[in-house]
Structure formats: structure tokens, C-alpha cells
Amino acid sequence: MPTASTGPTLPESGFTDIRQDGWIARKLPPRVRPYVTLARLDRPIGTWLLLFPCWWSVALAMPQPFRDWPTLLWLMALFGVGAVLMRGAGCTVNDILDRKFDAMVERTRSRPIPSGQVTVRQALAFLAAQLLVSLLILVQLGTTAIGLGVLSLLLVFTYPLMKRITWWPQAFLGLTFNWGALMGWATVQNDVGWPALALYVTGVAWTLGYDTIYAHQDKEDDARIGVKSTALRLGDQSKIWIYGFYTLTYVGIGIAGRLAGLGGLFLPVLSLAALQLAWQVATWRPDDQGDCLDKFKSNRWFGWLVLAAILAGKI
């Protein structure tokens, strides 16, 4: 069986989101590659989706972000590093708990743990290292944000189990991935205000939309091995539901902006973000695994448009 010291020897696989000809294979030493893959550093879209609620909330909470731009950039950098670390930690937990399921799913069987490149003990040591560095970031964010950061671990460690017990694990992912909407506001204001709460609830709706699209990649394998998802629960009605989730996302972000007192440029720019969501669903092909992945990844552009809308509302 291959180990971390021998470098990746991946099993034959059909559709997978792991690129064997990507920058990891070309640039990094063999001993490092499995850990970079385990933390999903080769696939940054998850980090972006975790990071944007943090950035939205920081921008929403700052009274004058353009005048205090050094603070804005510093906080964005801290949350950026934190998102990379915590996304990596979350993926490590997920892969440890799901290693047997991953071995039976076409898209995931070449991941480091099920393919034998990293042992569970090595993965646990890597997880501890990521959490330790994350703690160094967290202690710079203020008392309320620190408390929220510690509480987030409950979600990080329990989310991977939800696909075993509910058809709605995407909702629990939303609760986990959008926690930064609370932490960003708390870092600036040292409390949890109504705009942050509205943004958090809204983020759950957004995640239900994009992660249902993502889950359609695995629906056949998930049905075969008994894993639950909204893709299986909603089935052929997924598009209708995702339109609903995305409508709630647009309305909810609008409410958060109104509660924060954003100016007149906010809604026009936010409408561009709404068009991006509408395009996703209108052109999405649920039975095309590659298109599911592409539409899922396109939410990065939605994130940037929402951030632009919030900043425009501060002018």
C-alpha cells in the first residue's frame, strides 16, 4: 500500500475532481502532495465559499471601510488565511470520517486516505497542526469572535456525519460554511448584530443552492451506498428548489444590507449578483457531472459581486 513518503499512486478512476496533471504533481515534493490534496489546496473554490461570508460581514460591519482601508485589508487577510486553514481542517475531518464511503464513490476514491497515500494517524496529526495554526489566527480577532470560533468546531466536527442521518446535509454545511458571517461582524463590532444574523441565515440558503448542484455529481453513487443528500431528496425538482433557495439568498442579502444602512448603490450592484444566480440555474444540466462542477465553481463570481455591492453601498 502506498504511503505519504512514496508519493501519490492513484487508482484508476473515471470522473474525479482531482487533477493528476495539476500544479501539485508538477511543483511539490512527493511527500507533501497528499497533504495538499487532503486540505484541498488544489481546489480553492471551497475556500472561497467559506471566505466570502466573512468578507461580506467585515465590510458590512465597518462604518467607513474606504477611509479605514488598512484595517479592512488586514482583517480580510486574517480571514483569508483562517479560511484556508479551517477549510483544510474541515476537509481532513470529512475525509477521516468518510474514508469508507469515499472508497466506493467514483469521484472521491482517489483521495489521499481511501487511496492509501495518507494513514488515519497521519491525517489526525495534520488536522491538529491545522487547528493549532488556526488558533493563532483566531486569538487576534477579539473576545466575541474567539468565542464564536471555538463554537464553530462543533459544526466542523459534526457536519460530515449528517449525510448518514438526514436528507438535508447541505443545510448543515450551510450552518458551518457561513459561520464567518457572524465572526466577521463580531470582529469589527464585538457583538452579533441583526445584519450579521440575517447574513448568516441567508448564507445557509445560498449553500443549499450551490451544494445541491454539487451533490448531483454523486447522486448515483450516493444512492447505491446509502448516503443521503438534497440531490437525491429533491431529484427532478431540484431546479425549482434551487431557484427558491437563490431567491431567498438575494432577498436575505438585501435585508442584511438594509439593516446595516447601506446606500443607494447597493441594490443595483446586488442585482448583478442575482443575475449570476439565475444564469446558474437556467443553464445547469443536472445529469452532466462536469457542468455541475462548473456551476458550483461559478459561485465564486457571485461572492465577488456581493462584496462589490456591499462596498458600493458604503460610498
Secondary structure, DSSP 8 states (H G I E B T S, - for coil): ---TTT-------SS-S--TTSHHHHHS-TTTHHHHHHTTTT-THHHHHHHHHHHHHHHHH-S-TTTTHHHHHHHHHHHHHHHHHHHHHHHHHHHHHTHHHHTTSTTTTTSTTTTTSS-HHHHHHHHHHHHHHHHHHHTTS-HHHHHHHHHHHHHHHHGGGGGGT-S-HHHHHHHHHTTHHHHHHHHHHSS--HHHHHHHHHHHHHHHHHHHHHHGGGHHHHHHHT---HHHHHGGGHHHHHHHHHHHHHHHHHHHHHHTT--TTHHHHHHHHHHHHHHHHHH--TT-HHHHHHHHHTHHHHHHHHHHHHHHHT-
